[in-house]
Amino acid sequence: MAETALETVKGEGGSGAAKPVVGDVARVRTMIVNLYFVGEAGAGDRGWVMVDAGMQGTAPYIAKAAADRFGEGARPSAIVLTHGHFDHVGALRTLAEKWDVPVYAHELELPYVTGRSDYPPPDPTVGGGAMAALSWLYPKHPIDLGGRARMLPADGSVPAMPGWRWIHTPGHSPGHVSLFRDRDRTLIAGDAFVTTKQESAVAALMQPPVVHGPPMYFTADWRSARRSVEALAALEPEVAATGHGLPLRGASMQRALHELAEDFQRLAVPARGRYVDQPAVTDERGVVSVPPSIPAEMKTIMLGLGAAVAVGFALGAMRGGERD
């Protein structure tokens, strides 16, 4: 899929770490992953919502970005999760306690944010890049939010986000959701699809724009992932803000998203992998069963050790830059 014709969002106004996407939506990048603030700049205390919570150790950076955008001491009304993978909940407990806010997730994602179940193991053999090869190191254990964890409303509404609706987009995780606003067709897609080749360390850091399937190494149900991309393409979003990569907009993004949906098997699904032929089985309690690992996994894990060193240095440098 061509990477050169896509139109990135060029938000105007704002300052600091929160980069405007469209209107009242701003993106905050924490190392390799994005989170989003939804609310007008200067909205003040309880006048905004945070979607996802970035990497571990970035809570001070996120809190400062929020203070710069909404006012000193301004807390969100809620935190909404697209899903609970480690790179989307790294600062979650710290910030939820600091701000004293509820955290909303899909019913099928609750086991992974209430300490009940590990996620299905990542597959380091897929994707062919360093980020994929070292994925066996990534945390797959749940966090436990206790009573702060709430189920998203069954009617599809999003708490404290009037005009938005959540859409169940499983595949990358069992309870993955995307958020859509019909008025201006703005989509916050989480990792249902992304706009960089997240399996590659170089792409994860440099973020050349491309409409890409969900990160392969953590996607445990490819059939569901395809249906989710098809559903999002049918929305004809004007702006797509994803968990990884730059926000994209316009007809070029729509065409690329339709191409991904129509040719998902070739463009997104690895030729071989742990979950390609048989998905992980999950329910409201968490993981029920997973297919066996494949023979190439140990070799890939060893290769990933070397990749981990290089990527660790790069991410450390980026994290240091975020604190500046």
C-alpha positions in Angstrom: 0.0 0.0 0.0 1.4 3.4 -1.0 2.7 5.5 1.9 3.3 8.8 0.1 -0.2 10.0 -1.0 -1.8 10.1 2.5 -2.8 13.4 4.0 -1.7 13.9 7.6 -3.7 16.1 9.9 -2.1 19.5 10.4 -3.8 20.8 13.5 -3.6 24.5 14.2 -3.2 26.3 17.5 -2.4 24.8 20.8 1.0 24.4 22.4 3.0 21.8 24.4 2.6 18.1 24.1 -1.1 18.0 23.1 -1.2 18.4 19.3 -4.5 19.5 17.9 -6.2 16.9 15.6 -9.6 18.4 14.9 -11.7 20.9 16.9 -11.8 19.6 20.5 -9.6 16.5 19.9 -5.8 16.6 20.6 -3.2 13.9 20.4 -0.5 13.2 23.0 2.3 10.9 21.9 4.1 8.9 24.6 7.1 7.1 23.0 5.5 4.6 20.6 1.8 5.2 21.3 -0.9 7.9 21.2 -3.5 8.9 23.6 -6.2 11.6 23.0 -7.8 14.4 24.9 -11.4 15.2 24.0 -12.5 18.6 25.1 -12.0 22.3 24.1 -8.8 23.9 25.1 -9.3 25.7 28.4 -12.3 23.5 29.3 -11.1 23.4 33.0 -11.8 20.9 35.7 -14.0 17.9 34.6 -14.6 19.5 31.2 -12.8 16.9 29.1 -12.1 13.2 28.7 -8.9 11.2 28.1 -8.9 8.3 25.7 -6.2 5.7 26.7 -3.3 6.3 29.0 0.0 5.7 27.2 3.2 4.1 28.3 4.4 3.3 31.8 6.3 6.1 33.5 4.7 8.8 31.4 2.1 10.0 34.0 3.9 13.3 34.8 4.3 14.0 31.1 0.6 13.4 30.4 -0.5 15.4 33.5 1.5 18.3 32.3 0.1 18.1 28.8 -3.4 18.1 30.4 -2.6 21.1 32.6 -1.2 23.0 29.6 -4.3 22.4 27.5 -7.1 22.6 30.1 -5.7 24.6 33.0 -3.6 23.9 36.1 -5.2 21.1 38.1 -7.9 20.4 35.5 -9.1 16.8 35.8 -11.0 14.8 33.2 -14.6 13.7 33.7 -13.6 10.1 32.8 -10.9 8.0 31.1 -12.1 5.8 28.3 -10.1 2.9 27.0 -10.0 1.6 23.5 -8.4 -1.5 25.0 -6.1 -2.5 27.9 -2.8 -3.5 26.3 0.3 -2.4 28.3 1.1 0.5 26.0 -2.4 2.0 26.4 -2.7 1.7 30.2 0.8 2.4 31.3 0.0 5.5 33.3 -3.6 4.6 33.9 -3.7 3.7 37.6 -1.5 6.6 38.6 -3.6 9.1 36.7 -7.0 7.6 37.6 -6.0 7.9 41.3 -4.5 11.3 41.0 -7.6 12.6 39.2 -10.1 10.5 41.1 -12.0 9.5 37.9 -13.8 6.4 36.6 -12.4 4.3 33.8 -14.7 3.0 31.1 -14.1 -0.1 28.9 -16.0 -2.7 27.0 -17.4 -5.6 29.0 -15.1 -8.1 27.3 -12.1 -5.9 28.1 -12.8 -5.6 31.9 -11.1 -8.9 32.8 -7.8 -7.4 31.7 -8.2 -4.2 33.8 -9.6 -5.8 36.9 -6.9 -8.3 37.5 -8.9 -11.4 36.4 -7.0 -12.6 33.3 -3.8 -12.3 31.3 -4.1 -11.4 27.6 -3.4 -14.1 25.0 0.4 -14.4 24.6 1.9 -12.1 21.9 3.3 -13.8 18.8 6.9 -12.6 18.1 7.1 -14.5 14.8 4.8 -12.2 12.8 5.5 -8.9 11.2 9.2 -9.3 10.5 10.3 -6.2 12.5 12.1 -5.6 15.8 9.0 -4.4 17.6 7.4 -7.7 16.7 10.5 -9.8 17.5 10.8 -8.4 21.0 7.0 -8.6 21.8 7.6 -11.7 24.0 9.0 -9.2 26.5 5.9 -7.0 26.5 3.7 -7.2 29.6 0.5 -9.3 29.1 -0.6 -9.4 32.7 -3.7 -7.5 33.7 -3.8 -4.4 35.8 -6.4 -4.1 38.6 -8.4 -0.8 38.7 -10.7 -2.2 41.3 -13.9 -0.2 41.6 -12.8 2.5 39.2 -13.4 0.2 36.2 -16.8 0.6 34.7 -18.5 -1.0 31.7 -19.3 1.2 28.8 -23.1 1.9 28.4 -24.9 -0.7 26.4 -26.6 1.9 24.3 -23.4 2.8 22.6 -23.0 6.2 24.2 -19.7 7.4 25.6 -19.7 8.9 29.1 -19.0 12.6 29.2 -18.5 12.6 25.4 -21.9 13.8 24.0 -22.2 13.2 20.2 -19.7 10.3 20.3 -20.6 6.6 20.1 -18.5 3.5 20.8 -18.2 0.7 18.3 -17.1 -2.8 19.3 -14.1 -3.5 17.1 -12.6 -6.8 18.4 -9.7 -8.8 17.0 -6.7 -6.9 18.3 -8.2 -7.5 21.7 -11.5 -9.0 22.8 -13.2 -5.9 24.0 -11.5 -3.4 21.7 -13.7 -0.4 20.9 -13.4 2.6 18.5 -15.0 5.9 19.1 -16.9 7.8 16.3 -18.6 11.2 16.1 -21.1 11.3 13.3 -21.3 15.1 13.2 -17.8 15.5 11.7 -17.0 11.8 11.1 -14.0 11.9 13.4 -12.8 8.4 14.3 -10.6 7.4 17.3 -9.7 3.9 16.1 -7.3 2.7 18.8 -5.4 -0.3 17.3 -8.3 -1.7 15.2 -6.0 -0.3 12.4 -3.0 2.0 12.7 -1.2 4.5 10.6 2.3 3.2 10.8 3.9 -0.2 10.4 4.1 -0.8 14.1 6.0 -4.1 13.8 9.0 -2.2 12.7 11.1 -0.3 15.3 12.1 2.3 12.7 8.5 2.9 11.6 7.3 3.0 15.2 9.8 5.8 16.0 9.7 7.7 12.7 6.0 7.1 11.8 5.9 7.3 8.0 2.1 7.4 7.2 0.4 4.3 6.0 -3.0 2.7 6.6 -2.0 -0.6 8.2 -3.7 -3.4 9.9 -3.7 -3.9 13.7 -0.2 -4.5 15.2 0.3 -8.2 14.3 2.1 -9.4 17.4 -0.8 -8.7 19.8 -3.7 -9.5 17.4 -5.2 -12.8 18.5 -8.3 -13.1 16.3 -7.8 -12.2 12.7 -11.3 -12.9 11.5 -12.7 -10.5 14.0 -10.0 -8.0 13.1 -11.1 -8.0 9.5 -14.7 -7.5 10.3 -13.8 -4.6 12.5 -11.8 -2.9 9.8 -14.7 -3.4 7.4 -17.1 -1.8 9.8 -14.8 1.3 10.3 -14.2 1.7 6.6 -18.0 1.7 6.1 -18.2 4.8 8.3 -16.3 6.9 5.8 -14.3 8.7 8.5 -13.0 12.2 7.6 -10.3 12.0 10.2 -8.7 8.8 11.6 -6.8 9.1 14.9 -5.2 5.8 15.8 -3.2 4.3 18.6 0.0 4.3 16.6 1.1 6.8 13.9 0.0 10.2 12.8 -3.7 11.1 12.4 -4.8 11.0 8.8 -7.7 12.7 6.9 -9.5 13.0 3.7 -10.2 11.0 0.6 -6.7 9.5 0.4 -7.1 8.0 3.8 -10.6 6.7 3.0 -9.4 5.0 -0.1 -6.5 3.4 1.7 -8.9 2.2 4.5 -11.3 0.7 2.0 -8.3 -1.0 0.3 -7.3 -2.5 3.6 -10.8 -3.7 4.3 -11.2 -5.2 0.9 -7.8 -6.9 0.7 -7.3 -7.5 4.4 -6.0 -11.1 4.1 -3.1 -10.0 1.9 -2.4 -6.6 3.4 -2.8 -7.3 7.1 -2.8 -11.0 8.0 0.6 -12.6 8.4 1.2 -15.6 6.1 1.9 -17.8 9.2 1.5 -17.3 12.9 0.1 -18.6 16.1 -3.4 -17.0 15.6 -3.7 -17.1 11.9 -5.6 -20.3 11.6 -7.0 -20.5 15.0 -7.9 -17.5 17.2 -7.6 -17.2 21.0 -10.9 -18.0 22.7 -12.1 -15.5 25.2 -15.2 -14.6 27.1 -16.4 -12.2 29.8 -14.0 -13.9 32.3 -11.0 -13.5 30.1 -8.9 -16.0 28.2 -10.5 -19.5 27.8 -7.8 -21.1 25.5 -5.1 -20.2 23.1 -3.6 -22.2 20.2 -0.1 -23.7 20.8 3.0 -21.6 19.9 4.7 -22.4 16.6 8.2 -24.0 16.3 9.9 -20.8 15.0 9.0 -18.9 18.1 12.2 -19.6 20.1 14.5 -18.6 17.3 12.5 -15.3 16.9 12.7 -14.7 20.6 16.5 -15.0 20.5 16.7 -12.5 17.6 14.4 -10.2 19.5 17.0 -10.0 22.4 19.4 -8.1 20.1 16.6 -5.9 18.8 15.5 -5.1 22.4 18.8 -3.5 23.2 18.7 -1.2 20.2 15.1 -0.3 20.6 15.5 0.3 24.3 18.1 2.9 23.7 16.0 4.6 21.1 12.9 4.6 23.3 14.9 5.9 26.2 16.2 8.8 24.2 12.6 9.6 23.1 11.3 9.4 26.6 14.0 11.8 27.7 13.0 14.2 25.0 9.4 14.1 26.2 10.4 15.2 29.7 12.2 18.3 28.3 
